[in-house]
């Protein structure tokens, strides 16, 4: 374990925002992670578990407590049955490295999730998804330290309660995720392509399959065009990715939104299996008057110039400035369309 006192947290987040932690503990072994968490719990100290910092908004005041930074690494095949290969990844394994390794091994199930920053341990928390795939579709078990029971537990997929950008872990701190086991299909082609933009880019019909590497590289290219692949030379990538989740509304609410949006042209609508409908948060944001590049007060926090769903630190911004911009956008969308957007990143010491 490596321990640093009064440790700046901004360099550990993709937004490059936030104050310092009283204490930062970096752990590279599962046992050390459990020991560090258990020690803080016994002392009654405030605890924050940090992964890649790509889905985190930390207040300017920082965190008055101990931050445990997960740096455990490793991938291992545990079994193969009926064409499905179980692969276990440690919580500190970079997510995109895991996706790349799966594709290189000819394992299908996560190829549409390429280019997403962050670590493996974070992906179950919000059921990370993109381009028609969610991690909840392939996760078999989550190994975690249960802070209430003070023991390591193996949680099956059913106990994870995966839903759209949510899970049993999101917004709660009972479980510290240690590793995740995925069931991936052994095949050279992807699963059925279920996202129109991706199918057009691949020049295949929706529902068709494509070579794994072609899907992976195409997804990365699409994300890069939107400023969603980390690049020090691109200020649009100094963000937390999608800042708001796409709202899901009932059929009656959909009609109300359509009535309010009747002068805005065709509105993207995606039917859900439960009879509700998913709307495009980016579309709503732009039609509410917040175009790509729109800047908040002071101009240092702004909507990405490439994607209306990302809020960026253009340089020298504060968390307070970023959150003020997010509130302005949320309130503007609600006033224009009657829909309340919800933040996707986790807030620490701040509220939307």
C-alpha positions as CSV (number, residue, x, y, z in Angstrom):
1,X,0.0,0.0,0.0
2,X,1.1,3.5,-0.7
3,X,-0.2,6.3,1.5
4,X,-0.2,10.0,0.8
5,X,-1.6,12.7,3.1
6,X,-3.4,15.8,1.9
7,X,-3.4,14.3,-1.6
8,X,-4.8,16.4,-4.6
9,X,-7.7,14.5,-6.3
10,X,-8.1,16.6,-9.4
11,X,-5.2,14.8,-11.3
12,X,-6.9,11.5,-10.5
13,X,-10.2,12.4,-12.3
14,X,-10.9,12.9,-16.0
15,X,-12.5,16.3,-15.3
16,X,-9.3,17.5,-13.6
17,X,-11.5,19.0,-10.8
18,X,-11.8,18.6,-7.1
19,X,-9.9,19.4,-3.9
20,X,-7.7,17.2,-1.8
21,X,-8.3,14.1,0.3
22,X,-7.1,13.9,3.9
23,X,-5.5,10.6,3.0
24,X,-5.0,8.7,-0.2
25,X,-4.2,4.9,0.0
26,X,-3.3,3.2,-3.3
27,X,-3.8,-0.6,-3.2
28,X,-2.4,-3.2,-5.6
29,X,-3.7,-6.4,-4.0
30,X,-7.1,-7.5,-3.1
31,X,-6.0,-8.3,0.5
32,X,-4.7,-4.8,0.9
33,X,-7.9,-3.3,-0.5
34,X,-10.0,-5.2,2.1
35,X,-7.6,-4.4,4.9
36,X,-7.6,-0.7,4.0
37,X,-11.4,-0.5,3.9
38,X,-11.8,-2.5,7.1
39,X,-9.3,-0.3,8.9
40,X,-11.2,2.9,8.0
41,X,-14.5,1.3,9.0
42,X,-13.1,0.3,12.4
43,X,-11.8,3.9,12.9
44,X,-15.2,5.3,11.8
45,X,-13.5,7.5,9.2
46,X,-15.2,8.7,6.0
47,X,-14.2,6.5,3.0
48,X,-14.3,7.0,-0.7
49,X,-13.3,4.2,-3.1
50,X,-11.7,5.6,-6.3
51,X,-11.2,3.9,-9.6
52,X,-10.2,5.7,-12.8
53,X,-12.0,8.9,-11.8
54,X,-13.9,9.0,-15.2
55,X,-17.4,9.1,-13.7
56,X,-16.8,11.4,-10.7
57,X,-17.5,15.0,-9.8
58,X,-15.6,15.9,-6.6
59,X,-16.2,19.2,-4.8
60,X,-13.7,22.0,-4.7
61,X,-13.4,21.3,-0.9
62,X,-12.2,17.8,-1.7
63,X,-12.9,14.8,0.6
64,X,-12.4,14.9,4.4
65,X,-11.5,11.3,4.9
66,X,-9.6,8.5,3.3
67,X,-9.7,7.7,-0.4
68,X,-8.8,4.1,-1.3
69,X,-7.6,4.0,-4.9
70,X,-7.9,0.7,-6.6
71,X,-4.8,-0.4,-8.6
72,X,-5.3,-4.1,-8.6
73,X,-4.5,-5.7,-12.0
74,X,-5.1,-9.0,-13.6
75,X,-7.2,-11.2,-16.0
76,X,-7.9,-14.9,-15.7
77,X,-10.0,-17.4,-17.5
78,X,-11.9,-19.5,-15.0
79,X,-14.0,-21.9,-17.1
80,X,-15.4,-22.6,-20.6
81,X,-18.7,-24.1,-21.2
82,X,-21.0,-24.3,-24.3
83,X,-19.1,-21.7,-26.2
84,X,-19.0,-19.3,-23.2
85,X,-15.7,-18.4,-21.6
86,X,-15.7,-17.0,-18.1
87,X,-13.1,-14.3,-17.6
88,X,-12.4,-12.6,-14.3
89,X,-10.9,-9.1,-14.2
90,X,-9.5,-7.4,-11.1
91,X,-11.3,-4.2,-10.1
92,X,-8.2,-2.0,-11.0
93,X,-7.9,-3.4,-14.5
94,X,-8.4,-0.6,-17.1
95,X,-11.7,-1.2,-18.8
96,X,-10.6,-0.5,-22.4
97,X,-7.6,-2.9,-21.9
98,X,-10.1,-5.6,-20.9
99,X,-12.2,-5.0,-24.0
100,X,-9.2,-5.0,-26.2
101,X,-7.9,-8.3,-24.7
102,X,-11.3,-9.9,-25.1
103,X,-11.5,-8.9,-28.8
104,X,-7.9,-10.2,-29.4
105,X,-8.9,-13.5,-27.8
106,X,-12.0,-13.8,-30.1
107,X,-14.4,-13.3,-27.2
108,X,-17.7,-11.5,-28.0
109,X,-19.9,-9.5,-25.6
110,X,-18.1,-6.3,-24.8
111,X,-16.8,-5.1,-28.1
112,X,-19.3,-2.2,-28.4
113,X,-18.0,-0.9,-25.1
114,X,-14.5,-0.1,-26.4
115,X,-12.9,3.3,-25.7
116,X,-14.8,3.9,-22.4
117,X,-12.4,5.2,-19.8
118,X,-12.3,3.9,-16.2
119,X,-11.7,0.6,-14.5
120,X,-13.4,-2.7,-14.4
121,X,-14.6,-2.3,-10.8
122,X,-16.7,0.7,-11.8
123,X,-18.6,-0.7,-14.7
124,X,-21.1,-2.7,-12.7
125,X,-22.0,0.3,-10.6
126,X,-23.9,2.1,-13.3
127,X,-24.3,-0.8,-15.7
128,X,-22.1,0.8,-18.2
129,X,-23.5,0.6,-21.7
130,X,-23.0,2.0,-25.2
131,X,-24.0,1.2,-28.8
132,X,-26.5,-1.4,-27.8
133,X,-24.5,-3.3,-25.2
134,X,-24.6,-3.2,-21.4
135,X,-22.1,-4.9,-19.1
136,X,-25.1,-6.4,-17.2
137,X,-25.7,-8.7,-20.1
138,X,-22.4,-10.5,-19.7
139,X,-21.6,-10.2,-16.0
140,X,-21.9,-13.5,-14.1
141,X,-20.7,-12.6,-10.6
142,X,-19.3,-9.6,-8.8
143,X,-16.8,-10.3,-6.0
144,X,-17.0,-7.6,-3.3
145,X,-16.1,-6.8,0.2
146,X,-19.4,-6.4,2.2
147,X,-18.8,-3.6,4.7
148,X,-21.9,-4.5,6.7
149,X,-21.0,-8.2,7.1
150,X,-17.3,-7.5,7.1
151,X,-16.6,-10.3,4.7
152,X,-15.9,-11.0,1.0
153,X,-19.0,-12.1,-0.9
154,X,-19.8,-13.4,-4.4
155,X,-22.8,-11.7,-5.8
156,X,-24.6,-13.4,-8.8
157,X,-26.0,-11.2,-11.6
158,X,-29.5,-11.4,-10.1
159,X,-28.3,-9.7,-6.9
160,X,-26.8,-6.9,-8.9
161,X,-30.2,-5.5,-9.9
162,X,-29.0,-4.2,-13.3
163,X,-31.1,-1.6,-14.9
164,X,-30.6,1.3,-17.3
165,X,-27.4,3.0,-16.0
166,X,-28.1,1.7,-12.6
167,X,-27.5,-1.3,-10.3
168,X,-27.7,-2.4,-6.7
169,X,-24.3,-0.7,-6.2
170,X,-25.0,2.8,-7.6
171,X,-25.3,5.5,-4.9
172,X,-24.5,3.1,-2.1
173,X,-21.3,2.3,-0.3
174,X,-22.0,-1.1,1.3
175,X,-20.0,-3.1,-1.3
176,X,-16.4,-2.5,-2.5
177,X,-16.1,-4.3,-5.8
178,X,-12.9,-6.4,-5.9
179,X,-13.3,-8.2,-9.2
180,X,-15.9,-9.0,-11.9
181,X,-16.5,-12.2,-13.8
182,X,-17.9,-12.1,-17.4
183,X,-19.3,-14.8,-19.6
184,X,-18.2,-14.0,-23.1
185,X,-19.0,-15.9,-26.3
186,X,-16.2,-17.6,-28.2
187,X,-16.7,-16.4,-31.7
188,X,-14.9,-14.2,-34.3
189,X,-18.0,-12.0,-34.9
190,X,-19.8,-9.6,-32.6
191,X,-23.3,-10.0,-31.2
192,X,-26.1,-8.6,-33.3
193,X,-25.6,-4.9,-34.0
194,X,-28.5,-3.1,-32.3
195,X,-27.5,0.5,-32.7
196,X,-28.4,2.4,-35.9
197,X,-25.3,4.7,-35.9
198,X,-23.0,1.8,-35.5
199,X,-24.7,-0.3,-38.2
200,X,-24.4,2.6,-40.6
201,X,-20.7,3.0,-39.8
202,X,-20.1,-0.7,-40.3
203,X,-22.2,-0.8,-43.4
204,X,-24.2,-3.7,-42.1
205,X,-27.9,-4.1,-41.4
206,X,-29.2,-3.7,-37.8
207,X,-29.3,-7.2,-36.3
208,X,-26.4,-8.4,-38.4
209,X,-23.0,-9.3,-37.0
210,X,-19.5,-8.0,-37.9
211,X,-15.9,-9.0,-37.2
212,X,-15.0,-8.2,-33.6
213,X,-12.0,-6.0,-34.4
214,X,-14.0,-4.0,-36.9
215,X,-16.7,-3.3,-34.3
216,X,-14.2,-2.4,-31.7
217,X,-12.2,0.0,-33.9
218,X,-15.4,1.6,-35.4
219,X,-16.8,2.2,-31.9
220,X,-13.5,3.9,-30.8
221,X,-13.6,6.1,-34.0
222,X,-17.2,7.1,-33.3
223,X,-16.5,7.9,-29.7
224,X,-13.3,9.9,-30.7
225,X,-15.4,12.1,-33.0
226,X,-17.6,12.9,-30.1
227,X,-14.7,13.7,-27.8
228,X,-15.4,10.6,-25.7
229,X,-12.0,9.0,-25.9
230,X,-9.4,10.5,-23.6
231,X,-6.9,12.6,-25.5
232,X,-4.6,15.2,-23.7
233,X,-4.6,17.2,-27.0
234,X,-8.4,17.5,-27.1
235,X,-10.0,19.7,-24.4
236,X,-13.4,18.2,-25.1
237,X,-12.2,15.0,-23.5
238,X,-11.6,16.7,-20.2
239,X,-15.0,15.6,-19.1
240,X,-16.8,12.8,-17.3
241,X,-18.3,11.5,-20.5
242,X,-22.1,11.7,-20.7
243,X,-23.1,14.0,-17.9
244,X,-26.8,13.2,-18.0
245,X,-28.6,9.9,-18.6
246,X,-31.2,9.6,-21.3
247,X,-34.6,10.1,-19.7
248,X,-37.1,7.3,-19.8
249,X,-40.7,8.4,-19.8
250,X,-44.2,6.8,-19.9
251,X,-46.4,6.8,-23.0
252,X,-48.5,9.7,-21.6
253,X,-45.4,11.8,-20.7
254,X,-44.0,11.1,-24.2
255,X,-47.1,12.7,-25.8
256,X,-46.7,15.7,-23.5
257,X,-43.0,16.1,-24.6
258,X,-43.9,15.7,-28.2
259,X,-46.5,18.4,-28.0
260,X,-43.9,20.8,-26.5
261,X,-41.4,19.8,-29.1
262,X,-43.7,19.9,-32.1
263,X,-41.7,22.8,-33.7
264,X,-38.3,21.2,-33.2
265,X,-38.5,18.6,-35.9
266,X,-38.4,14.8,-35.5
267,X,-37.6,13.8,-31.9
268,X,-35.5,10.6,-31.4
269,X,-37.6,8.1,-29.4
270,X,-36.5,4.6,-28.4
271,X,-39.1,2.1,-27.1
272,X,-38.2,0.2,-24.0
273,X,-39.2,-3.4,-23.2
274,X,-41.4,-2.3,-20.3
275,X,-43.6,-0.1,-22.5
276,X,-41.8,3.1,-21.7
277,X,-39.7,5.3,-24.0
278,X,-36.2,6.5,-23.9
279,X,-35.5,10.1,-25.1
280,X,-32.2,11.6,-26.3
281,X,-30.9,13.9,-23.5
282,X,-28.4,15.4,-26.0
283,X,-31.3,16.3,-28.4
284,X,-33.3,17.9,-25.5
285,X,-30.3,19.9,-24.3
286,X,-29.6,21.4,-27.7
287,X,-33.3,22.2,-28.4
288,X,-33.5,23.8,-25.0
289,X,-30.9,26.4,-26.1
290,X,-27.6,24.8,-25.0
291,X,-25.7,24.3,-28.2
292,X,-22.4,22.5,-28.5
293,X,-19.8,24.8,-27.1
294,X,-22.2,26.7,-24.8
295,X,-20.2,28.0,-21.9
296,X,-21.2,28.7,-18.4
297,X,-20.4,31.9,-16.4
298,X,-16.7,32.6,-16.7
299,X,-16.4,30.4,-19.8
300,X,-14.2,27.8,-18.2
301,X,-16.9,25.1,-17.9
302,X,-18.7,24.4,-21.2
303,X,-20.8,21.9,-23.2
304,X,-18.4,19.9,-25.4
305,X,-18.0,21.3,-28.9
306,X,-18.5,17.8,-30.2
307,X,-21.3,16.3,-28.1
308,X,-24.1,18.1,-26.2
309,X,-24.2,15.4,-23.6
310,X,-20.7,16.1,-22.2
311,X,-19.7,18.9,-19.9
312,X,-16.1,19.9,-20.0
313,X,-13.4,21.7,-18.1
314,X,-11.9,24.0,-20.7
315,X,-9.1,24.9,-18.4
316,X,-9.0,26.4,-14.9
317,X,-12.6,25.6,-14.1
318,X,-13.9,24.9,-10.7
319,X,-16.3,22.2,-9.7
320,X,-18.7,24.9,-8.6
321,X,-18.7,26.4,-12.1
322,X,-19.3,23.0,-13.7
323,X,-22.2,22.1,-11.4
324,X,-23.7,25.6,-11.9
325,X,-23.7,24.9,-15.7
326,X,-25.2,21.5,-15.2
327,X,-28.0,23.0,-13.1
328,X,-28.7,25.7,-15.7
329,X,-29.0,23.0,-18.4
330,X,-31.2,20.7,-16.2
331,X,-33.5,23.6,-15.3
332,X,-33.6,24.8,-19.0
333,X,-34.6,21.4,-20.3
334,X,-37.2,21.0,-17.6
335,X,-38.7,24.5,-18.4
336,X,-38.7,23.7,-22.1
337,X,-39.9,20.1,-22.2
338,X,-41.1,19.2,-18.7
339,X,-38.4,16.5,-18.4
340,X,-35.9,16.5,-15.5
341,X,-32.5,15.2,-16.5
342,X,-30.5,13.2,-14.0
343,X,-26.7,13.2,-13.6
344,X,-24.8,10.2,-14.7
345,X,-21.5,10.8,-12.8
346,X,-21.3,10.3,-9.1
347,X,-21.1,13.5,-7.0
348,X,-18.8,13.8,-4.0
349,X,-19.5,16.8,-1.8
350,X,-21.8,18.3,-4.4
351,X,-25.5,18.0,-5.4
352,X,-27.2,18.7,-8.7
